[in-house]
Amino acid sequence: MQQLAAQNKETTVFLIRHAEKADNSSNPELSQAGIERALNWAKYFEKTPIDVFYTTMYRRTQQTCSAIATTKQKDIIFYKPEAMDLKKIISENEGKTIVIVGHSNTIPNYINKLLGEQKYSDIPESDFGNLYVIKANNTKITSELIFPLN
């Protein structure tokens, strides 16, 4: 009975794109607007218990993620964009709440792969406030796109 109950735990995954970058170099830091957005993400998630944080090794994603993770006193797990597997992350973190920070062309693709359909297109270069929410348990996976921050 215990094993069946554990399988019904809902896992929530929040996926966001890094905040505004300072320039178009290969690994820029956040701009002032990006720093402000990252701090706004931290405020947005202030009352949300978060168990695990994932980000890429790029400065802009690390800075965006660390603004939130620091307020939760949590470490960050780094991932390689080409090796990200949402299905595996969900199964390894069953019943937990997760934040993943990525890029305009990766976040939608991770979700589409998980869902097995082309539901989301790449995030436009000018959009930094998209929040994707995935809820998963042993019977279903749902996804939603909301725009909390402008």
ZASE-199417 format. One record per residue: z, x, y of N, C-alpha, C in turn. Coordinates in steps of 0.001 Angstrom, whole numbers, plus 500000, padded with zeros to 6 digits. Each point is the difference from the previous one (the first is absolute). Layout:
// ZASE-199417
ZXYZXYZXY/...
***
This chain:
// ZASE-199417
500000500809498803500000499191501197500000500853501262/500777501064500018500060500845501186498641500564500359/499251500445499016498697500589500266499061498983500631/500005498773499546499149498957500556500394499708501445/501274499934500281500457499750501368499553501125500923/500066501239499544499587501133500822498515499928500320/499213499496499073498555499917500217499635498962501049/500888499096500335499718498968500982500390500416501415/500493501194500176500370500468501324498755500138500867/500113499541501231498865500115500914500038501337500725/498861500644500041499817501244500738499198499674501244/500449500514501145499296499778501261499500501336500514/498726500032500367499401501213500538499429499680501379/500451500740501002499446499918501348499079501201500181/498769499737500410499059501092500242499554499959501461/500097501150500669499567500088501391499148501247500193/499162499932500999499223501161500405500869500827500935/499767501296500011500697500861500957499769499490501416/500908500342500899499879499602501398498934500860500696/499757499705501259498953500664500773500166501513499992/498896500681499767500033501461499946499640500598501360/500461501241500211499829500657501291498546500370500298/499242500340498955498600500396500210499242499825498689/498755500434499985499165499828498804499907501258499144/500947500913500148499997501179499147500346499592498561/499939500939499086500177499651498589501415499581499626/501009500493500716501376499645499654500859499877501265/499669499044500851500728499874501264501371499355499831/500832500239500996501274499297500078499749498657500672/501048499204500144499875498724500683499910500204501508/499272499115500648499965499966501459501296499348500487/500185499934501306501182499322500533500001498533499576/498829499365500056499892498600499551500333499898498514/499599500996499227500304500012498571501478500160499724/500651500859500763501449500177499846500717498682500305/499558499330501062500600498708500348499766498972498905/498801499981499430499724499054498909500858500312498783/500131501273499661500829500381498847501438499538500207/500506500155501213501355499519500300500069498477499924/498911499333500403499956498533499880499973499557498538/499327500785499140500044499689498566501440500106499499/500699501014500442501405500161499586500822498789500432/499754499507501204500702498796500469499587498782499182/498713499907499688499490498870499218500699499916498637/500202501142499370500605500043498666501523500152500043/500585499919501177501426500251500185500893499209499044/499712498734499794500847499153499159499457499859498574/498958500749499678499401499937498670500508501166499154/500686499713498906500423501097499116498762500630499352/499863501295500128498867500706499409500550501088499095/499462500041498787500498500936498996499222501308499944/498684499918500181499142501153499768498923500083501080/499697501229500426498947500255500988498982500970499423/498728499690500228498909500875499586499095500267501193/499533501235500119499026500343501026499160501183499542/498874500180500667499164501164499726500572501215500722/499402501142499784500485501248500595499501500205501436/499259499069500544499485500149501364501114499763501015/499944500729501107501041499889501029500153498566500499/498878499332500269500055498651500578500664498998499054/499761500127498698500648499075499064501471500357499821/500294501289499943501392500436499857500846499552501189/499450500146501206500748499618501196500210498489500053/498997499239499599500132498544499974501054499589498975/499913500555498816500930499653498922501423500462500302/500135501199500536501351500527500227500756499220501069/499281499389500927500674499174501008500761498856499331/499426499455498935500645498897499270501029500547499011/499597500992499215500866500540498941501292500584500553/499923500605501165501197500591500610501048498935500287/499556498829500465500962498937500310500648499464498727/499341500163498868500536499533498710500697501114499238/499992501203500556500582501175499360499438500207498596/498671499938499916499306500157498726499031501174500065/499768500618498861499007501055499890498612499375499898/499008500818500196498607499564499917499351500698498817/499224499242499244499226500553498887498569500182500496/499440501172499773498635500280500438499017499705498875/498844499465500380498947499728499028498665500523500513/499113500253499070498637500399500346499171498724500086/499261499824501093499253498741500171499107499650498807/499351500997499421499073499741498896500726499677498692/501300500265499934500757499776498760500917498776500077/499988499283501116500886498840500173499652498916498979/501024499499499323499834498929499024501096498968500241/499655498937500719500995498973500333500614499362498765/499190499779498996500513499386498770501116500861499397/499797501300499981501000500922499459501247500013500892/499806500032501307501148500018500917500826498728499840/499329498878499874500718498728499817500777500015498684/499369500469498932500704500008498705501164500989499987/499882501100500733501077501000500056501138499577500927/499751499013500844500997499567500988500254498501499914/500043499490498800500170498566499773501244499459500698/499794498913500744501110499345500682500387500647501316/499291501028500406500328500710501240499069499592501139/500360500454501194499176499800501179499494501370500428/498689500083500222499317501271500201499190499939501292/499961501097500732499091500148501140499053501146499684/498710499734500174498973501026499807499220500133501304/499918501226500512499221500270501206498748500766499585/498861499504500457498736500628499638499014499976501144/498753499799499655498896500157500942499117498750500043/499150499933501017499165498812500227499068499706498829/499567501030499307499067499790498888500676500019498634/501278500342499939500650500063498691500861498780499696/500774499550500962500919498879499761499259498783499417/498918499517500646499295498844499420499447500294498604/499518501214499776499442500342498693501052500000498900/501212500470500309501077499964499003500299498567499586/500055499113500980500312498593499714498871499355499207/498762500248500417498845499441499288499977500444498542/500305501264499767500030500520498618501082499287499201/501172499819500597501098499311499320499619498566499653/499364499314500951499633498596499803498761499820499128/499190501047499886498764499909499235498917499215500729/500079499990501333498994499301500810499919500646501383/498901499778500684499789500546501341500518499015501041/501284499856500111500613499046500916500080500536501425/500257501307500150500198500587501320498969501084500280/499516500038501242499080501061500414500795501080500729/499344501131500255500667501090500719500553499482501320/501083500593500436500634499622501262499182500604501137/499635499207500991499263500562501139500781501139500655/499277500983500511500632501176500601500951499657501137/499808498860500649500841499622501145501241499201499596/500141499666498711501131499193499536501066500874499343/501214499904500527501108500777499455501189499115499639/499890498683500198501138499118499797499926499115498771/499050500258499109499898499183498794501158500284499051/500524498938499438501023500121498970499525499211498797/499851500686498878499617499356498747501266499871499159/500177498835499392501182499752499188499546499586498605/500476500715499011499726499669498602501325499607499360/499960498912499263501160499578499208499519499913498559/500748500667499131499583500063498606501181499769499072/499742499236498937500947499892498891499177499987498725/500608499690498883499260500100498740498957498903499816/499991498979500861499036498912499824498905499955501054/500255500574501185498947499939501023500183501069501066/498886500243500694499981500901501152499370499237501151/500682499983501137499427499378501198499904501048501092/499050499783500908499871500905501138499740499188501248/500444500543501117499842499321501282499816501060501074/499155499692500970499806500872501155500575499299501213/500936500652500680500544499448501228499895501058501090/500024499561501228499823500894501143501237499929500886/501062500733499671501230499870500757500042500786501305/499299501111500060500138500855501180498656500221500673/499969499805501295498769500261500760500092501316500732/
***
